[in-house]
Amino acid sequence: MPEITKPCPFCGTPPKVEDGDHESNMKFEYFMGSKERPHYVQCIMCGATGPLSKTVQEAADEWNNAKWVEWSK
């Protein structure tokens, strides 16, 4: 299993790698041209989600290297 080195940027909770559901499968097929099940990293507390990726490693890398938007109050 790939290592996710960064906590959620919004709530600080450790995330986990997920397999795509039906809706994300349809989006993945449309954008990536692949019928394989997509993977993504999602925070287990607030639900923040990284981009859909072809492999578990790619999903973890995308999360670890993400440039998150800073939200102002």
N, C-alpha and C positions, 0 to 999 in steps of 0.2 A: 504494500500500500504506500502511495507517495506521501511525503511529509508536507503538511500544511503548516507553514511557519508563522503565519500572521493570524491574530484573532480578528473578529469582526470589527471593522473600522467604526461602526455605529454604536455598538453596545459592549464590545470587548469580550464577548463570549467566543469560545472555540467553535469553529464551523466543522462540517463534515461533508464528504463527497457523496453525492446522490446520483442515482440513475434517472434519466428523463422520464416524465410521465407522458400520457397521450398527447396533451397539448404541446409540450416542448418537443416531442418527436415530430409533430407536424411542422413546427417552426424550423426545426433543425433540417428536416428534409427540404423545405422550401429554400432556406438560405444557404445550406451547405451541399445540397444535392446528394445526401446520404440517407439511407434507410436504417443505418445502425442506430442503436440506442445512444442518445447523447448523455454526457456526464456534466455535472456542475458542482460547485461548492456552495453550500448554503449554511447560514448561521442557524443554530438550533434554537436560539432564543427569539430573535427579532425577524428572521426570515430573509435577511439580505442575501442576495443571490449573485454569484459570479456568472460570467458568460457560458453559454453552451459550448462544449468541446467534444472532440472525437474520442479522446482517451481520458482515463482517470488522471494520468500524469499531466496531461495538457490542462485539465481543469484545475489541478492543484497549482501548476505554474502560473496560470492566468490569475488566480486568486492572490498568490504570493507577490506577483509583480504588478497588481492593479494600481492604477492612479485613481483614487477615490475622490469624488467631488466633495468639497468642504461646504457643509450646509450652514447658513447663518440664521440666527434666530431673529 
